[in-house]
Amino acid sequence: MLLRDPQGRRLLIMPVVMQLLLFPNAATLEVKNNTLAVLNQDSGHASIELIQRFGQAQAFSKLIDLGNEHDLQRVIDEQSALVVLQFPPDFSRQLAAGASPSLQAILDGRRSNSGQIAFGYIQEIVDNYLAERTTDPAKAAAKSTVVVRNWFNPNLSYTWFILPSLVAVITTASALIVTSLSVAREREQGTFDQLLVSPLTPGMIMFGKAVPALIVSMVQATIILLAGIFVYRVPFQGNLLLLYGAMIFYILALVGFGLAISSICSTQQQAFLGVFCFMMPAVLLSGFTAPIENMPQWLQTITYIDPLRYFIFIAKGIFLKNLGFSAVVAKVWPLALISAVTLTIADISFRRRMG
């Protein structure tokens, strides 16, 4: 019924397209095109050259030249700059004498994550500049060089991180909504009672509700995969059949949660609130927004019942890493266990209503 309705088809496709446009471009932790303010109390050549290098960095598209410390406080208060650098009066002189001059960086604590990332860029620029000015052969020989290689995402592109994760996040919403709202809609319209008095068993009813969610989620996941590969140019390294096989168990786990939610809801509004109450914690505890290792131990324990935790690992692993069969199976069996438990709960609830 959902696919036969033109409005229903639009509601299934348009949110996916909108999220594909918004998430990779808006939901990013990359630091680009920010403003850097500089209070240069040094008149030497070294500070000027270093400031020019800051201006060429991708993280800073605009430089503000401050005249005094009052301006320094003002740009931070007004959030006109993400970072303020203050060069002391003797910066160039100390550098020419072979000393290590100090350089103060003031970050906006209201944007702590972006500020720390921007400071890392600044630190790298300063270190490279000081290394180029090292003329003492002994110091140059003693200085170690660290060569960084980023496996699976060489350029640290945030799009490569978020597109595989969207396969899990968007299918989560669609599978939960299709299952929970369809049952609630039938209850409001009175057709669900007709199903209960029909020869259909609760298992047949649940199967009939699971199949549309499985089809819709698979179609949406395919749209995201095609957009990630051909539009955003994220390389797909793994086995496509392995990804879809794991996706079936993942969607069944979501269908179990959706049916369990619908079994205790009488209206579509209640079902929607139930989906929202499940969706937000599931995303937050999945490792999508923050590493699970950074959470308190009691929260890490709760994440073991979150199906999103397992499938995000599978999606990113197969997409970027060519994750092997045994590693995928290690994450699939918890999904199978979760789906068995939630589907059993939904089945018991439906049987009680039929009784």
Secondary structure by P-SEA (a helix, b strand, c coil): cccccaaaaaaacaaaaaaaacccccccccccbbbbbbbcccccaaaaaaaaaaaacccccbbbbbccaaaaaaaaaaccccbbbbbccaaaaaaaacbbbbbbbbbcccaaaaaaaaaaaaaaaaaaaaaaacccaaaaaabbbbbbbbccccccccccccaaaaaaaaaaaaaaaaaaaaaaaaaaaaaaaaaaaccccaaaaaaaaaaaaaaaaaaaaaaaaaaaaccccccccccaaaaaaaaaaaaaaaaaaaaaaaaacccaaaaaaaaaaaaaaaaaacccccccccccaaaaaaacccaaaaaaaaaaaaacccccaaaaaaaaaaaaaaaaaaaaaaaaaaaaaac
